Amino acid sequence: MWSIAKHESIQLLKSIKSILVLFFLLGSAYAGVKITELLKNSLHMLSESEALILENDVMIYSAGLSFIILIFGPLFAFILSHDVMNREIEQRTMRFIVTKVSRTNIVLGKVLGHLFFWLTILTAAYLLIFILSGYFSFHAFFQSFSALSVFVALALLLSLLINKPILSSFLSILLGIAIPIISLLVIFSEKWYISIFKYMSPYYYLQDDLMIFLVNFAFSAIYVLVAIYLFRKRDV
């Protein structure tokens, strides 16, 4: 399991798409801090209460990066993880792997490798914010990671439900764009029969400063368990 996780994370870190995602997030982190600094330099133009928020809220420095992750996180996660399983199944290399590693450990190794990759990327981005501002918001960090864990787990499921990597690639783009839009519409809808679905969205559990974002890790675990069940039944 751990060797698979290490292999997956290293392969992701070396890919061109992952490097582009890293630079995009680092750029977002840098821009977010600079915009915050501009706002702080204009404190004399703000009311006392608004100035106090900018001076004391540590999360304000990571607000830009958090926003980017929430909007583009699903798209990035699906693009990078949509073929985590079906690629090797199609290439027949999975047959060799299942003879040496249990199917449960294969799924866990794959998802842990991808989660470790995102943990590395997020750490780099939030460390940049810390270097530039002197503030590190652990709450914003783990909120972002909890949401990304759901997207990675969903991408893993997609990779098992869709046989062809080409098709899962196309669907991953659609889902990556649709998930943030649908989630926000559901959360802010005033119709009860629509808003009831907000409890299924990872975004709903990121709305306040409480530890409710931990619910997202429970969702991720459920999706991974479903993936393990499907893979056990799958003919490779």
Stockholm file with secondary structure:
# STOCKHOLM 1.0

chainA/1-236         MWSIAKHESIQLLKSIKSILVLFFLLGSAYAGVKITELLKNSLHMLSESEALILENDVMIYSAGLSFIILIFGPLFAFILSHDVMNREIEQRTMRFIVTKVSRTNIVLGKVLGHLFFWLTILTAAYLLIFILSGYFSFHAFFQSFSALSVFVALALLLSLLINKPILSSFLSILLGIAIPIISLLVIFSEKWYISIFKYMSPYYYLQDDLMIFLVNFAFSAIYVLVAIYLFRKRDV
#=GR chainA/1-236 SS CHHHHHHHHHHHHHSHHHHHHHHHHHHHHHHHHHHHHHHHHTGGGSCHHHHHHHHHCGGGGGHHHHHHHHHHHHHHHHHHHTTTTHHHHHTTHHHHHHTTSCHHHHHHHHHHHHHHHHHHHHHHHHHHHHHHHSCCCHHHHHHHHHHHHHHHHHHHHHHHHCSCHHHHHHHHHHHHHHHHHHHHHHHHCCCHHHHGGGGGCGGGGGSSSSGGGHHHHHHHHHHHHHHHHHHHHCCC
#=GC SS_cons         CHHHHHHHHHHHHHSHHHHHHHHHHHHHHHHHHHHHHHHHHTGGGSCHHHHHHHHHCGGGGGHHHHHHHHHHHHHHHHHHHTTTTHHHHHTTHHHHHHTTSCHHHHHHHHHHHHHHHHHHHHHHHHHHHHHHHSCCCHHHHHHHHHHHHHHHHHHHHHHHHCSCHHHHHHHHHHHHHHHHHHHHHHHHCCCHHHHGGGGGCGGGGGSSSSGGGHHHHHHHHHHHHHHHHHHHHCCC
//
